[in-house]
Amino acid sequence: MNETVSILLRKNDLPPRNIIDLGCGYGATMQQLLTCFPMIKITGVNIDEAQVQFAQQALFKAGLASRATLLHADFQATGLPADSFDAACALETSCYGHGGNKAAFIGEAARLLRPGGRLVVVDGFRKHGRELPRLANLLYKKNLQAWRMPSLAQIGEFEKALHLHGFEQVEIKDISWNMLPSLAFIPLVVTKLFLSNLVQKDEGKRWYIHALLLTLALAPFKRQFAYYMVTCVKSGVELKK
């Protein structure tokens, strides 16, 4: 998935020069992008300080720290200067933004990008805003609690918010089927974590097992939820080559 994102962030087959990873987690996407684009600089923003520290150490060990900047901040209000980046990405992190349309997240991405800058979002979404079936609603709420998310965005409202904040060339692709191999591995991962936890008790592993199983349980509700890749461009003057 990180390799696909690196391709989508290109503009006219040219690599971006300055990327921001909105919700960089442990820095895996940053490492992939820095490897794919040897000349770029990348800034990662994360509200979890422990993850920021882990990402910093990982980038240093990989010899990539000189081209990376990590910021402990809310990706909806980074405090960074406007028009600072020519590309932005958010992999499975926009769901942690506020509201059903993630307008605060989108607004900050629009503020940070230069005119013509590309945004790539990959995440789970609700397909519609209608009432969910009882079981789907129960599993959905439990998923939100397990992953500590406020809500998933509703894809139609998310698209409207993109346009309202000045994004154009919006393309939305349902890539749910691409995630089947990952879902198939969940039972194996859960089994390994469970056996490991029998030897050494770890509350973090127990939480992760619980969250993964809930994700797997929600997968059959394809009429209500989907995994989308969203790409768009900030309107305005095109970036110079």
Backbone as a ProteinNet text record, in pm:
[ID]
protein_1_A
[PRIMARY]
MNETVSILLRKNDLPPRNIIDLGCGYGATMQQLLTCFPMIKITGVNIDEAQVQFAQQALFKAGLASRATLLHADFQATGLPADSFDAACALETSCYGHGGNKAAFIGEAARLLRPGGRLVVVDGFRKHGRELPRLANLLYKKNLQAWRMPSLAQIGEFEKALHLHGFEQVEIKDISWNMLPSLAFIPLVVTKLFLSNLVQKDEGKRWYIHALLLTLALAPFKRQFAYYMVTCVKSGVELKK
[TERTIARY]
82.9	0	86.7	194.2	283.5	344	375	431.4	328.2	203.1	95.2	79.8	85.1	73.6	187.7	307.5	422.2	400.3	335.1	305.6	199.9	96.7	-12.2	30.5	133.4	180.3	260.2	297.4	371.3	282.8	345.4	274.9	340	260.6	314.8	439.7	432.7	543	666	653.1	764	738.8	842.1	822.9	799.9	724.3	708.3	839.1	850.7	973.9	961.4	840.4	818.9	683.2	684.5	562.5	531.8	402.5	362	276.1	310.2	236	148.3	18.9	-75.2	-122.7	-60	-85.7	14.7	141.7	250.4	270.3	201.7	216.1	359.3	403.7	539.8	642	599.5	693.2	715.8	636.1	657.6	637.7	532.3	507	617.4	662	771.2	895	929.6	1046.7	1031.9	911.3	888.6	902.7	844.8	850.2	991.6	1063.4	1202	1291	1258.3	1333.2	1297.5	1168.1	1123.1	1171.7	1176.3	1213.5	1340.1	1457.8	1584	1610.3	1537.9	1566.8	1464.6	1360.4	1253.8	1285.3	1206.1	1201.1	1057.4	1042.8	909.8	892.7	773.9	737.8	625.7	643.4	540.8	478.4	346.1	273.7	194.9	206.9	135.9	104.5	-15.4	-57.5	-7.7	40.6	90.7	241.8	284.1	426	514.1	465.8	544.8	569.7	469	485.8	583.4	578.1	671.5	814.9	838.9	973.2	1019.5	927.8	961.6	997.1	916	940.7	1075.9	1108.9	1236.6	1352.8	1344.6	1450.5	1460.9	1345.4	1344.9	1406.2	1372.9	1428.9	1579.7	1623.6	1767	1841.7	1785.6	1848.8	1854.5	1753.2	1748.3	1833.9	1895.3	1979.7	1900.7	1777.4	1689.2	1652	1702.2	1659.4	1694.4	1798.8	1841.2	1739.1	1652.3	1552.2	1411.6	1404.7	1273.7	1260.5	1139.1	1106	981.3	984.7	869.7	814.1	682	614.9	507.4	517.5	414.4	303.2	194.7	86.3	-38.5	-150.4	-276.3	-270.5	-295.7	-285.6	-398	-492.8	-598.6	-562.6	-452.5	-405.8	-256.6	-178.8	-35.7	45.1	-3.6	74.3	184.2	195.1	296.6	252.8	346.2	311.5	224.1	135.9	49.7	131.8	79.3	142.6	286.7	308.1	444	479.4	379.3	404.8	340.8	401.8	342	277.8	272.8	200.8	171.3	59.4	21	-44.4	-26	-90.5	-141.5	-241.7	-297.9	-344.7	-269.5	-302.4	-364.2	-494.1	-570.8	-561.6	-560.6	-553.8	-661.8	-718.4	-822.4	-941.5	-959.7	-1069.9	-1058.3	-941.2	-922.8	-954.5	-993	-1033.3	-1173.7	-1210.1	-1340.5	-1449.4	-1570.5	-1688.7	-1704.7	-1825.2	-1856.9	-1801.9	-1758	-1697.5	-1548.3	-1495.7	-1353.2	-1309.4	-1397.6	-1371.7	-1247.7	-1223.3	-1106.2	-977.1	-975.4	-859.7	-839.2	-947.2	-939.6	-896.4	-952	-917.2	-770.5	-714.5	-572.6	-485.3	-526.2	-452.1	-452.2	-568.1	-578.2	-491.2	-486.7	-405.6	-257	-214.8	-72.8	-20.5	-107.6	-63.9	-53.1	45.8	56.5	-49.3	-86.9	-178.1	-123.2	-208	-163.4	-111.3	-101.8	-51.6	-149.2	-96.5	-179.5	-201.4	-322.2	-357.9	-402.9	-347.7	-387.4	-433.9	-556.8	-614.4	-655.1	-612.3	-652	-709.7	-835.5	-899.6	-1029.4	-1082.3	-1215.2	-1317.9	-1432.9	-1539.3	-1675	-1770.8	-1910.3	-1956.1	-2034.2	-2081.4	-2196.7	-2270.8	-2388.7	-2415.2	-2508.3	-2541.5	-2670.3	-2725.1	-2849.7	-2825	-2933.3	-2924	-2866.7	-2775.3	-2711.7	-2797.7	-2788.4	-2853.6	-2804.4	-2886.2	-2858.7	-2722	-2692.2	-2564.4	-2448.1	-2463.4	-2357.8	-2331.1	-2437.2	-2421.9	-2349.8	-2384.1	-2319.6	-2170.4	-2137.2	-1996.6	-1921.2	-1988.8	-1926.5	-1888.7	-1981.4	-1954	-1841.3	-1839.5	-1733	-1598.1	-1599.9	-1477.5	-1422.4	-1512.3	-1469.4	-1404.9	-1465.2	-1410.1	-1274.3	-1265.8	-1142.7	-1025.6	-1050.3	-944.5	-934.1	-1020.3	-1022	-1044	-1136.5	-1171	-1302.3	-1318	-1446.4	-1553.9	-1517.9	-1613.1	-1540.2	-1601.1	-1554.7	-1625.2	-1558.9	-1622.8	-1724.2	-1828.8	-1922.4	-1868	-1845.3	-1767.6	-1827.5	-1960.5	-2023.2	-1999.2	-2008.8	-1984.5	-1836.7	-1751.3	-1606.3	-1575.1	-1635.4	-1612.8	-1662.7	-1779.7	-1832.1	-1736.7	-1681	-1588.8	-1461.9	-1416.6	-1299.1	-1324.1	-1439	-1471.9	-1487.2	-1550.8	-1571.4	-1439.3	-1337.7	-1207.2	-1112.1	-1165.9	-1085.5	-1011.1	-1051.4	-986.9	-1064.4	-992.9	-1053.5	-989.2	-1034.7	-985.8	-997.6	-1109.6	-1130.8	-1162.5	-1084.5	-1106.9	-1119.5	-1225.3	-1252.1	-1258.5	-1175.8	-1169.4	-1192	-1288.8	-1315.3	-1210.8	-1126.1	-1020	-1040.6	-1166.5	-1197.5	-1144.7	-1159.8	-1114	-963	-891.2	-745.6	-704.1	-797.7	-764.9	-793.6	-851.5	-884.3	-762.7	-646.2	-529.3	-492.7	-504.5	-472.7	-572	-701.5	-803.6	-780.9	-735.5	-712.9	-601.4	-509.9	-397.5	-433.8	-547.7	-583.9	-591.5	-657.9	-660.6	-521.7	-428	-292	-222.8	-239	-177.6	-235.5	-366.2	-432.6	-383.3	-369.4	-322.1	-181.2	-93.1	44.4	46.6	-34.3	-39.9	-94.8	-196.6	-258.2	-157.7	-85.9	13.6	127	168.4	273.7	228.7	100.7	49.4	34.3	25	19	150.8	260.1	394.2	424.3	394.8	423.5	300.6	233	110.3	138.6	58.5	76.7	-60.3	-97.2	-228.1	-241.2	-129.4	-131.9	-167	-114	-145.1	-291.7	-342.5	-483.5	-573.8	-539.3	-618.7	-613	-495	-478	-554	-550.2	-625.7	-774.4	-824.5	-965.6	-1003.1	-919	-946.9	-943.3	-846.8	-836	-956.8	-1001.4	-1116.9	-1243.9	-1258.8	-1374.6	-1370.9	-1251.6	-1236.6	-1277.8	-1236	-1271.1	-1422.1	-1483.6	-1627.4	-1708.9	-1653.3	-1724.2	-1708.8	-1611.5	-1579.8	-1696.4	-1784.4	-1893.2	-1996.9	-1999.3	-2102.4	-2058.8	-2051.7	-1999.4	-2095.2	-2223	-2318.6	-2308.7	-2249.4	-2240.7	-2101.8	-1997.7	-1861	-1773.5	-1672.2	-1577.6	-1443.8	-1343.8	-1207.2	-1178.2	-1154	-1139.1	-1000.2	-959.8	-843.2	-894.2	-865	-912.3	-792.2	-794.6	-689.3	-752.6	-684.8	-736.1	-621.8	-652.2	-552.6	-606.6	-523.6	-564.6	-572.4	-685.6	-705.9	-614.2	-592.9	-506.8	-404.8	-304.5	-197.7	-119.8	-94.6	-20.3	124.4	178.9	318.5	410.5	517.7	616.2	695.8	733.3	813.7	957.3
-121.1	0	126.6	126.1	242	269.7	162	179.1	243.3	200.9	259.2	407.6	443.3	583.2	665.6	609.3	683	714.9	624.3	648	756.9	752.2	848.7	990	1001.1	1132.7	1204.6	1132.2	1195	1293	1394.3	1493.7	1499.8	1466.1	1460.8	1372.7	1259.4	1162.6	1216.1	1332.5	1388.4	1365.1	1327.4	1307.2	1439.9	1439.2	1562	1597.2	1721.2	1765.7	1766.6	1794.5	1812.4	1753.3	1644.3	1569.8	1581.7	1582.7	1572.7	1448	1368	1247.2	1282	1292.3	1334.9	1214.6	1196.1	1078.7	970.4	997.2	913.1	783.6	764.8	640.5	613	490.2	450	481	552.2	599.4	507.2	401	305.8	370.8	451.6	518.6	619.4	689.9	785.1	714.6	599.4	525.5	483.7	435.3	391.1	506.1	620.7	735.8	791.5	795.8	844.1	751.5	623	526.3	538.2	558	570.4	700.3	806.4	938.9	987	955.8	987.7	1136.9	1223.5	1366.6	1444.5	1378.3	1451	1471.3	1561	1576.3	1547.5	1492.6	1455.9	1493.1	1541.3	1574.7	1481.7	1420.7	1334.3	1399	1396.9	1455.5	1346	1342.2	1239.8	1294	1264.1	1313	1223.5	1103.1	1007.2	1025.6	1077.6	1110	985.8	874.7	751.6	702.2	712.9	672.1	763.7	891.2	986.7	949.8	917.4	879.8	750.6	654.4	528.5	554.3	636.1	667.7	736.5	827.1	897.8	800.2	706.7	607.1	516.3	477.4	388.9	457.9	584.1	659.3	678.8	699.8	715.2	585.6	472.2	342.8	312.1	360.5	336.3	435.1	531.2	629.6	733.4	758.4	850.4	975.1	985.1	1092	1231.4	1243.6	1376.3	1441	1361.2	1415.5	1410.2	1380.4	1365.4	1457.4	1509.3	1589.3	1530.4	1512.2	1457.4	1561.9	1572.3	1672.8	1608	1629.8	1581.4	1685.2	1659.9	1757.9	1691.4	1761.2	1718.8	1748.9	1647.9	1672.5	1762.4	1797	1890.2	2034.7	2053.1	2187.3	2177.8	2166.9	2139.7	2260.8	2380.5	2500.3	2527	2444.2	2462.9	2573.3	2638	2745.5	2695.5	2781.1	2747.9	2734.3	2660.7	2643.5	2593.3	2496.1	2448.7	2318.6	2247.3	2113.6	2098	2015	1989.4	1852	1777.5	1651.4	1616.8	1546.7	1503.7	1366.9	1288	1156.4	1127.3	1039.5	995.9	852.5	758.7	617.2	566.6	539	486.1	578.4	708.8	805.5	912.4	938.8	1041.2	1005.4	877.1	830.8	884.7	930.4	985.4	1135.2	1192.3	1332.1	1350.4	1475.4	1506.5	1502.8	1462.9	1475.9	1367.5	1361.1	1261	1290.5	1413.7	1447	1479.4	1477.6	1504.4	1640.3	1738	1870.5	1937.4	1918.5	1981.5	1923	1792.2	1725.9	1776.2	1780.2	1823.7	1969.7	2053.5	2194.9	2218.3	2142.2	2157.9	2108.8	1999.5	1950.9	2055.1	2117.2	2221.9	2341.8	2378	2492.7	2465.7	2344.2	2310.8	2292.3	2250.2	2222.3	2349	2350.3	2455.8	2433	2536.5	2516.5	2411.2	2317.5	2208	2088.9	2101.1	1990.9	1875.5	1755.2	1634	1582.2	1530.5	1465.3	1323	1226.6	1086.2	1037.5	986.2	933.2	788.1	699.7	559.2	522.9	476.6	454.3	376.1	333.4	275.5	387.6	368.1	468.3	400.9	477.8	436.5	469.1	380.1	403.1	502	513.5	601	647.7	740.1	792.9	736.5	633.9	573.3	491.9	460.4	380.6	243.4	198	69	-43.7	-162.8	-280.2	-299.1	-358.6	-367.6	-429.2	-544.2	-610	-527.4	-472	-388.5	-267.4	-207.4	-90	-125.8	-241.6	-286.3	-309.8	-380.3	-408.4	-281	-190.3	-62.2	17.1	27.8	101.8	37.9	-94.7	-164.5	-144.6	-139.8	-111.3	26.6	124.6	260.4	264.9	195.5	192	120.9	9.4	-69.7	6.5	76.5	150.7	294.8	331.2	466.3	573.4	543.4	636.8	706.7	833.6	900.4	851	828	779	757.5	678.9	672.5	782.8	834	933.8	866	938.7	892.8	942.4	851.8	885.5	1001.1	1008	1117.6	1251.9	1256	1380.1	1418.6	1318	1342.8	1408.3	1357.4	1414.9	1558.9	1585.7	1722.6	1816.8	1770.6	1853.5	1882.3	1786.2	1808.9	1923.4	1920.7	2026.6	2162.1	2161.2	2285.9	2350.1	2268.7	2321.2	2340.1	2341.2	2379.3	2267.9	2142.9	2033	2001.2	1963.7	1925.7	1796.7	1750.7	1623.1	1511.5	1511.4	1412.2	1276.7	1177.3	1041.3	949.2	868.3	777.3	634.8	548	410.4	314.7	226	123.7	13.7	-1.8	-102.9	-209.7	-229.7	-326.1	-465.5	-506.4	-639.7	-652.7	-543.3	-547.4	-580.2	-559.4	-581.1	-724	-806.8	-944	-1023.6	-1012.8	-1085.9	-1044.6	-915.1	-867.7	-924	-925.1	-979.5	-1128.5	-1198.6	-1342.7	-1374.3	-1279	-1300.4	-1271.6	-1206	-1168	-1288.4	-1399.3	-1513.9	-1563.7	-1565.6	-1610.2	-1513.2	-1382.6	-1281.4	-1290.2	-1305.7	-1315.7	-1438.5	-1551.2	-1674.4	-1655.7	-1593.5	-1570	-1476.9	-1372.1	-1278	-1344.6	-1428.6	-1497.8	-1590.8	-1670.4	-1762.7	-1686.8	-1577.1	-1494.6	-1436	-1398.9	-1337.6	-1437.5	-1565.1	-1667.6	-1676.7	-1651.6	-1658	-1530.2	-1417.3	-1288	-1198.8	-1177.4	-1098.8	-954.9	-908.3	-774	-716.6	-612.1	-550.5	-494.6	-446.5	-393.9	-501.5	-622.7	-732.9	-773.5	-775.7	-811	-710.6	-583.5	-480.8	-499.7	-528.8	-542.4	-664.2	-774.7	-894.3	-861.9	-792.9	-754.7	-667.7	-569.5	-477.3	-548.6	-636.8	-709.8	-799.9	-868.8	-957.9	-879.5	-762.2	-678.7	-629.1	-597.1	-555.7	-668.6	-789.7	-905.3	-929.7	-910.7	-931.9	-830.9	-712	-607	-621.8	-700	-712.3	-757.6	-848.1	-893.3	-786.1	-676.5	-574.2	-479.5	-534.1	-460.7	-354	-364.2	-261.8	-136.5	-150.7	-38.9	24.4	-56.1	-8.1	-48	33.2	1.5	67.3	16.9	69.5	145.2	275.1	359.8	421.3	446.5	529	656.5	770.3	899.8	983.8	1034.4	1124.7	1254	1364.5	1493.9	1594	1709.9	1814.1	1946.3	2020	2152.2	2246.6	2312	2399.4	2520	2582	2700	2686.2	2769.4	2768.4	2638.6	2578.5	2453.1	2474.7	2372.8	2380	2376.7	2450.1	2449.5	2319.7	2273.4	2152	2181.8
0	0	0	78.4	81	-55.9	-130.5	-264.5	-357.6	-344.7	-425.7	-395.5	-269.3	-229	-287.6	-289.2	-344.7	-492.3	-564.4	-705.8	-719.8	-635.9	-645	-605.4	-523.8	-481.8	-590.5	-693	-802.9	-878.8	-935.3	-1015.2	-1152	-1255	-1391.3	-1397	-1326.5	-1319.2	-1246.7	-1183.4	-1106.4	-957.5	-881.5	-737.8	-666.5	-558.6	-479.9	-412.3	-369.2	-303.9	-152	-104.4	38.8	75.1	150.3	182.9	331.4	364	503.4	521	620.6	655.5	775.7	752.1	855.4	936.3	1051.5	1133.5	1098.3	1124	1071.5	1148.5	1261.8	1336.6	1376.6	1347.2	1383.6	1273.7	1169.4	1067.9	950.1	935	825.6	689.2	676	548.4	517.9	618.6	599	545.9	603.3	557.5	412.4	376.7	239.9	140.9	175.2	85	72.3	181.3	176.6	93.7	95.3	15.4	-133.1	-160.6	-299.8	-364	-283.3	-334.2	-263.5	-316.3	-248	-226.9	-297.7	-289.8	-206.5	-159.4	-90.3	57.5	117	261.4	305.5	423.6	471	617.1	649.3	787.1	831.8	945.7	1002.2	1124.8	1131.1	1242.8	1314.1	1446.4	1523.1	1661.9	1710.3	1841.3	1954.2	1918.7	2017.8	2031.9	2144.5	2164.1	2162.2	2216.6	2218.3	2076.1	1989	1850.6	1777	1808.6	1748.3	1784.7	1909	1953.2	1886.7	1873.9	1807.4	1661.6	1593.1	1452.5	1434.9	1525.7	1518.6	1528.6	1620.3	1636.9	1515.1	1459.7	1343.1	1221.3	1202.4	1089.9	1105.5	1228.1	1254.9	1223.3	1266.9	1240.9	1091.5	1018.2	874.1	795.3	865	799.3	721.5	761.8	688.9	769.3	889.9	979.8	929.5	848.7	802.9	709.7	648.5	557.2	615.3	744.1	808.6	929.2	945.2	1062.9	1126.2	1257	1327.8	1423	1424.4	1505.4	1591.1	1722.3	1814.2	1819.4	1744.6	1734.9	1678.4	1689.7	1630.2	1480.3	1396.8	1252.4	1198.9	1283.4	1244.2	1275.9	1349.6	1386.6	1414.2	1308.5	1323.2	1367.5	1336.4	1365.2	1264	1162.1	1057.6	961.1	892.4	799.5	683.9	636.9	523.7	395.8	301	168.9	180.9	269.3	296.4	225.6	173.3	119.2	-18.2	-100.9	-232.2	-240.9	-128.3	-123.5	22.4	42.2	177	167.7	270.7	273.9	414.5	419.9	547.6	529.3	582.9	569.8	699.6	692.9	806.7	927.7	900.8	1009.9	1003.3	885.3	875.9	964.7	991.7	1077	1219.3	1257.4	1391.6	1397.2	1284.6	1283	1338.7	1362.4	1419.8	1313.4	1354.2	1269.9	1164.8	1109.2	1009.7	872.2	849.3	719.4	730.7	854.3	880.7	824.3	836.3	778.3	837.7	967.6	1029.8	972	953.3	891.7	748.7	672	532.1	523.5	612.3	612.4	641.1	733.4	765.2	649.7	586.6	469.9	359.1	336.6	233.4	267.6	394.7	437.7	417.7	445.5	439.8	297.9	207	70.7	-13.2	-100.1	-199	-307.6	-381.5	-493.8	-589.8	-628.1	-713.2	-636.4	-502.9	-420.6	-414.4	-405.8	-406.1	-265.3	-241.7	-115.7	-146.5	-71.6	-84.2	52.9	57.7	181.2	158.1	245.4	239.5	375.8	376.4	505.8	490.3	603.3	607.1	616.4	549.7	548	561.9	607.7	595.4	454.4	395	258.4	252.4	360.7	362.4	505.1	519	650.5	707.3	642.3	689.8	816.6	884.5	1006.3	974.3	1056.5	1034.8	1088.4	1029.1	1088.6	1231.8	1312	1456.3	1486.4	1425	1452.4	1400	1280.3	1223	1311.2	1362.4	1449	1578.6	1635.2	1758.4	1736.4	1628.2	1598.2	1563.1	1492.9	1456.8	1581.3	1676.1	1799.3	1879.2	1882.2	1953.8	1884.8	1750.7	1676.2	1709.7	1714.3	1747.4	1885.1	1979.7	2115.5	2116.8	2043.8	2045	1984.8	1874.2	1806.8	1855.5	1950.4	2008.3	1901.2	1811	1704.5	1736.6	1697.5	1718.5	1623.3	1496.1	1396.1	1264.4	1178.1	1040.4	963.1	862	776.6	686.2	650.8	548.2	415.1	320.6	201.5	121.4	111.1	38.6	104.6	237.4	310.7	305.5	307.8	297	162.8	56.6	-77.1	-84.4	-25.7	-24	48.2	161.6	239	159.9	80.3	-3.4	-101.5	-166.4	-262.3	-192	-75.5	-2	40.2	61	103	-14.5	-134.7	-249.7	-319.4	-296.3	-368.2	-495.7	-598.1	-724.2	-773.2	-891.3	-945.9	-840.9	-770	-664	-726.7	-691	-738.5	-617	-618.1	-506.3	-560	-505.8	-552.5	-436.1	-452.7	-352.3	-368.3	-268.6	-275.1	-166.9	-128.9	-23.3	-56.5	-183.7	-221.8	-208	-220.9	-205.2	-62.9	31.1	171.3	217	129.3	168.2	216.9	149.2	201.1	343.3	371.7	507.6	608.6	570.8	660.5	684.4	580	591.8	690.9	707.3	799	944.7	967	1103.8	1198.3	1160.2	1252.9	1291.8	1194.7	1223.5	1319.2	1292.9	1379.5	1520.6	1528.9	1659.7	1735.7	1666.4	1730.5	1787.1	1706.9	1753.3	1873.5	1867.6	1979.2	2104.9	2086.1	2200.2	2267.3	2187.9	2243.2	2310.5	2249.1	2308.2	2440.9	2447.1	2569.6	2683.2	2647.7	2751.5	2827.2	2754.8	2814.5	2891.6	2830.1	2892.2	2881	2991.3	2991	2948.1	2854	2801.4	2769.1	2839.9	2819.1	2677.8	2622.4	2486.6	2383.9	2403.8	2313	2325.1	2444.6	2465.2	2394.8	2406.2	2338.2	2187.9	2133	1989.1	1935.8	2010.7	1973	1963.3	2064	2068.8	1949.2	1919.3	1809.7	1674.7	1654.3	1527.8	1505.1	1609.1	1595.3	1562.7	1620.6	1590.5	1446.4	1397.9	1258.4	1164.6	1195.1	1114.4	1116.7	1232.6	1246	1164.6	1144.2	1070.5	918.3	875.7	732.2	644.9	689.9	602.4	567.7	638.3	616.1	503.8	383	268.2	217.2	251.1	207.7	294.7	409.9	503	511.1	487	505.6	387	361.3	254.1	284.2	215.6	227.7	99.6	110.7	-7.4	-15.9	-141	-168.6	-234.5	-173.3	-222.4	-262.8	-383.8	-430	-480.7	-460.1	-505.3	-512.2	-568.7	-589.6	-537.1	-463.9	-417.4	-537.3	-551.5	-667.6	-659.5	-774.7	-779.8	-888.9	-882.8	-982.7	-973.7	-1087.3	-1089.8	-1043.9	-977.8	-936	-1057.3	-1050.9	-1159.6	-1155.2	-1272.1	-1279.1	-1236
[MASK]
+++++++++++++++++++++++++++++++++++++++++++++++++++++++++++++++++++++++++++++++++++++++++++++++++++++++++++++++++++++++++++++++++++++++++++++++++++++++++++++++++++++++++++++++++++++++++++++++++++++++++++++++++++++++++++++++++++++++++++++++++

